[in-house]
Amino acid sequence: MLAVPDSQARLTYVDFWASWCGPCRQSFPWLNQMQARYGAKGLRVVGINLDAKTADAERFLKEVPASFEIAFDPQGSTGRAYGLRGMPSAVLLGPDGRVIETHQGFRSGDADALETLIKNHLSQP
């Protein structure tokens, strides 16, 4: 499914995205903020691109840079494994790699609730 969990990460936020996804352009700056704000506290943000052509993803990343880890899955097997139904979709994983929460889409109104979710899980022992 996903890459091996990072031994330093207490929480991994996996964001599935594609170059043609409008809301992904909104979510990337927020994801950059979350990585900067909570990375030292144990958050790992991973963006998994599902474009069939990596070049499309690379063009997107030139326009909307990511300061978090990016992986490419042009076959879409990871997205299918998590049962994705839309873009972007997010999966929050615990340190053992188990799914804690899922979220579909991204609207500016989602940011506060998602950040609270991250903070709450990072504050747990």
Secondary structure, 3 states (H helix, E strand, C coil): CCCCCCCCCCEEEEEEECCCCHHHHHHHHHHHHHHHHHHHHCEEEEEEECCCCHHHHHHHHHHCCCCCEEEECCCCHHHHHCCCCCCCEEEEECCCCCEEEEEECCCHHHHHHHHHHHHHHHHCC
